[in-house]
Amino acid sequence: MNKAAGPNAAATPVAVTATCPANTVLLGGGARTTPASVGSLKPIASFPTFNNAAHDNGLKAAADGETNPDSWTAVGWNGGGGGTTNETYAYAICSGSGINVSGVTVKVHYSEVSTSSSAGANTVVTAGCGTDGNLVSGGAGASGGNITTNDYTGPGSGGDHLNGSFPSGSSGNPVSDGTTTASYWTADAHAGGASSTNTYADVWALCANDGV
């Protein structure tokens, strides 16, 4: 886990990255913002990445087709501003120490779509594993776009947010409790109370193959 102060200013993202120890494999991650009493404060993106220069130490997300990301980045977003003790937390879920992971490959599948500009509209985007192993987790974001080639930028409106990040079927419907064959991950981005342009919905699926 890693954390950073903020965001406090309106519509100004704060990103923080947690990195797995050497000789382990990233299996997933998560995001959190505190305190809950600041109503416009929330996680706006949660995604796999790499702690290296090519990914600006986590500020650029892992791109489609990249393998074995070692870090997870969380982005906090404060649509209306306010709060002096706000914090953003990133969590990386890693394989245990002492486990031989030399044959394991985790491949990233990623997709991005432009969201509807209408106030209150939902946009759903889905990524799947195909033949690249089993789905182990996924991530989601609402952004200003192109966040696998540039540092993360926030969405077009302060009220934009995520409604969901979950395993699903190919059509984006959440899987039922007890399902053992999910191979897709879906992000559900939502426009706030005002129309929003230059906003994108982003989704990542992490797919693991042990080489056997």
HELIX and SHEET records of a PDB file:
HELIX    1   1 ALA A   53  GLY A   58  5                                   6    
SHEET    1   A 3 ASN A   2  ALA A   5  0                                        
SHEET    2   A 3 GLU A  87  CYS A  94 -1                                        
SHEET    3   A 3 LEU A  26  THR A  34 -1                                        
SHEET    1   B 6 VAL A  14  THR A  19  0                                        
SHEET    2   B 6 SER A  71  ASN A  78 -1                                        
SHEET    3   B 6 LEU A  41  THR A  49 -1                                        
SHEET    4   B 6 ASN A 134  SER A 143 -1                                        
SHEET    5   B 6 TYR A 200  ASN A 209 -1                                        
SHEET    6   B 6 THR A 105  SER A 114 -1                                        
SHEET    1   C 3 ASN A 122  GLY A 128  0                                        
SHEET    2   C 3 TYR A 184  HIS A 190 -1                                        
SHEET    3   C 3 HIS A 161  SER A 168 -1                                        
END                                                                             
